[in-house]
Amino acid sequence: MPFSPIDEAAIDAVVALLRQSRSLLVITGAGLSADSGLPTYRGSGGLYAADPEADGPPIEELLSAEGMRRDPQAVWRHLGRVEQTCREAVPNRGHAVIAAMEREFERVWVLTQNLDGFHQRAGSRNVIAIHGNLHQLRCCSCSYRTNVESYTGLDPLPPTCPSCGGMLQPDVVLFGENLDQANLALYDREVNRAFDLVLSIGTTSLFSYIMEPVIDAALFERPCVEINPEPTQISELVTLRLPLGAEAALVAIWERYGGALP
């Protein structure tokens, strides 16, 4: 489905909200990284779609805490394909705009559901990767964590912890696992401080903790903007809705605002 043409009046309205704001919360989902050529997580050809040639369990069973215990090699193989896809793509101009916003405004935080690390690669520092990051590994038995640029060379799979010898796994939230407590504490701290403007970009807002800042903004009559080609669960709550692709909308907004990109 082609995106809607850019509504100049809507872009101007978002810019006006930006000019009235000192703090921003930017919530992002797979739609932002899709503009980098990355498949969305679900649906035909999605990163979490099961291998059509494989006779295995549904993806919710495979990529689960129980799946990691039962068959860690299968989980690692699937996440390895996801990691390779993310590694071969690059952040787009939408990610660059969000990083530039952090330099422009007094307080900016990114709450992302994406595992690709593109926000950090684009220069954003205040990032809550609520579902984790594929390029961070953690030990299942101790507190050891490490960063890797690539899964290439990790042999055998699953790799073992150099500290205790336990099994390492990608530091992402698998089905059936709780969110990371440190990320939750950071989320609570920043969301409870409130923001002048909330931007929801490229996400269908299926999770309660993704909807909550939007609901709070509506409740306390603070502005919220949604950028997504299709209507979502939060569309009726927001101040403005732009039915656009994430990158195109962000670039148009930032150019009209007069912001600089690297």
C-alpha positions in Angstrom: 0.0 0.0 0.0 1.6 3.4 -1.0 2.0 5.9 1.7 -0.2 9.0 1.9 1.3 12.2 0.4 2.9 14.5 2.9 0.4 16.9 4.4 2.2 20.2 4.7 -0.2 21.6 7.3 0.3 18.5 9.5 4.0 18.9 9.2 3.7 22.5 10.2 1.6 21.5 13.2 4.2 19.0 14.4 6.9 21.6 14.0 4.8 24.0 16.1 4.6 21.4 18.9 8.4 20.9 18.7 9.0 24.6 19.1 6.8 24.6 22.3 8.7 21.6 23.8 11.8 21.2 25.8 11.5 17.4 26.4 10.6 14.6 24.0 9.9 10.9 24.3 10.3 9.1 21.0 8.7 5.6 20.9 9.9 3.6 17.9 9.0 0.2 16.5 9.8 -2.0 13.5 8.3 0.6 11.0 11.3 2.9 11.5 13.9 0.2 10.8 11.8 -1.0 7.8 12.9 2.1 6.1 16.4 0.7 6.3 15.2 -2.3 4.3 14.8 -4.4 7.5 11.8 -6.7 7.5 9.3 -6.1 10.2 9.2 -8.8 12.9 6.0 -10.5 11.9 4.1 -11.3 8.7 5.3 -12.7 5.5 9.1 -12.6 5.3 9.3 -11.0 8.7 12.3 -11.5 11.0 10.3 -13.6 13.3 8.6 -15.6 10.6 9.3 -19.3 10.9 11.4 -20.9 8.2 8.9 -22.2 5.7 11.1 -25.2 4.9 11.7 -26.1 8.5 9.5 -28.6 10.3 9.8 -27.0 13.7 7.7 -25.4 16.4 5.9 -22.1 16.1 8.1 -19.0 16.5 6.5 -18.2 19.9 7.7 -21.7 21.1 11.1 -21.6 19.5 12.1 -18.0 20.6 11.0 -18.6 24.2 12.8 -19.2 27.5 11.7 -22.8 27.3 12.9 -23.0 23.7 16.3 -21.8 24.8 16.5 -24.4 27.5 15.2 -27.2 25.2 17.1 -26.5 22.0 19.5 -23.5 22.4 21.2 -24.3 19.1 18.0 -23.8 17.2 17.3 -20.5 18.9 20.8 -19.3 18.3 20.5 -20.3 14.6 17.3 -18.3 14.2 18.6 -15.3 16.1 21.8 -15.5 14.1 19.8 -15.0 10.9 18.1 -12.0 12.4 21.4 -10.6 13.6 22.9 -11.0 10.1 20.0 -9.2 8.6 20.3 -6.3 11.1 24.1 -6.2 10.7 23.9 -5.9 6.9 21.5 -2.9 7.1 22.3 0.6 8.3 20.4 3.3 10.2 18.3 5.6 8.0 17.8 9.3 8.0 14.9 8.9 10.5 17.3 7.5 13.0 19.6 10.4 12.3 16.8 12.9 12.9 16.0 11.4 16.3 19.7 11.5 17.2 19.8 15.2 16.1 16.8 15.9 18.3 18.8 14.7 21.3 21.3 17.4 20.6 18.7 20.1 20.1 16.3 19.7 23.0 16.9 19.8 26.7 15.8 16.2 27.4 15.2 13.5 24.8 14.7 9.7 25.4 14.1 7.0 22.9 11.9 4.0 23.9 12.5 1.4 21.2 11.1 -2.1 20.7 13.7 -2.8 18.0 16.6 -5.1 18.7 18.9 -3.8 15.9 20.8 -1.1 17.8 20.3 1.4 15.0 19.5 4.3 17.4 22.8 3.9 19.1 24.6 3.5 15.8 23.0 6.7 14.6 24.3 8.6 17.6 21.4 8.5 20.1 22.7 8.1 23.7 19.5 8.1 25.8 18.0 4.8 24.6 15.8 2.4 26.4 15.9 -0.8 24.3 13.0 -2.3 26.2 13.3 -5.7 24.3 17.1 -5.8 24.4 19.8 -5.6 21.8 21.0 -8.5 19.5 24.6 -7.4 19.8 24.7 -7.7 23.5 25.1 -11.1 25.1 24.4 -12.2 28.7 25.1 -15.3 30.7 22.2 -17.5 31.8 24.0 -18.4 35.0 25.8 -15.3 36.2 25.9 -11.5 35.7 28.4 -11.5 32.9 27.5 -9.4 29.8 29.4 -8.4 26.7 29.0 -6.6 23.4 29.8 -8.2 20.0 29.8 -6.6 16.6 28.8 -9.9 14.9 27.8 -13.5 15.6 30.4 -14.6 13.0 33.1 -16.5 14.8 31.0 -17.5 17.8 31.8 -21.2 17.8 30.5 -23.5 19.1 26.9 -22.4 19.5 25.7 -21.7 22.1 28.9 -19.9 23.3 30.0 -20.3 26.9 30.6 -17.6 29.5 34.3 -16.9 30.1 33.4 -16.1 33.8 31.5 -19.1 34.9 31.3 -21.5 31.9 27.5 -21.1 31.7 25.6 -20.6 28.4 25.5 -17.2 26.8 22.4 -16.0 25.0 21.5 -12.8 23.1 20.4 -10.2 25.6 16.9 -9.9 24.2 13.5 -10.6 25.8 12.3 -14.0 24.6 8.7 -15.0 24.7 7.7 -15.9 28.2 10.5 -13.8 29.8 10.1 -10.7 31.9 11.4 -7.4 30.8 14.9 -6.5 32.1 14.7 -4.9 35.5 17.3 -2.3 34.8 15.4 -1.2 31.6 12.1 -1.2 33.5 13.6 1.0 36.3 15.0 3.5 33.7 11.6 3.4 31.9 9.7 4.2 35.1 12.1 6.9 36.1 11.9 8.8 32.8 8.2 8.2 32.0 7.2 9.3 35.5 9.1 12.6 35.0 6.7 13.2 32.0 7.6 14.8 28.6 6.4 17.9 26.9 5.8 15.9 23.7 5.5 12.2 22.9 6.2 10.9 19.4 5.0 7.4 18.5 6.8 6.2 15.3 6.4 3.0 13.3 4.8 0.9 16.0 1.4 -0.7 16.3 1.6 -0.2 20.1 0.5 -3.7 21.1 2.2 -3.7 24.5 0.9 -1.9 27.5 4.2 -0.3 28.4 4.3 1.1 24.8 0.8 2.5 25.1 1.2 3.8 28.6 3.1 7.1 27.8 0.5 7.9 25.1 -2.4 7.2 27.4 -0.8 9.4 30.1 -0.2 12.2 27.6 -3.9 12.1 26.6 -5.0 11.9 30.2 -2.9 14.9 31.2 -3.6 16.8 28.0 -0.1 16.8 26.8 0.5 16.6 23.0 1.3 13.3 21.3 2.0 12.6 17.6 1.7 9.3 15.9 3.6 8.5 12.7 2.4 5.3 11.1 0.9 4.4 7.7 -2.0 2.5 9.2 -4.3 3.4 12.2 -3.4 1.7 15.5 -4.8 1.2 19.0 -3.6 4.7 20.0 -4.7 6.6 16.9 -7.8 8.0 18.6 -5.7 9.2 21.6 -3.1 11.3 19.9 -3.1 15.0 19.1 -1.9 14.5 15.5 -1.6 11.5 13.3 0.6 11.4 10.2 -0.2 8.4 7.9 3.3 8.4 6.6 6.4 6.2 6.6 8.7 7.0 9.5 11.8 8.2 7.6 9.9 10.4 5.2 7.9 12.0 8.0 10.8 12.6 10.3 13.0 14.1 7.5 10.1 16.4 6.4 9.5 17.5 10.0 13.2 18.2 10.7 13.8 20.1 7.5 10.8 22.3 8.2 12.0 22.8 11.8 15.3 23.9 10.4 17.4 21.2 12.2 20.7 20.0 10.8 21.6 16.5 9.9 25.2 15.1 9.9 
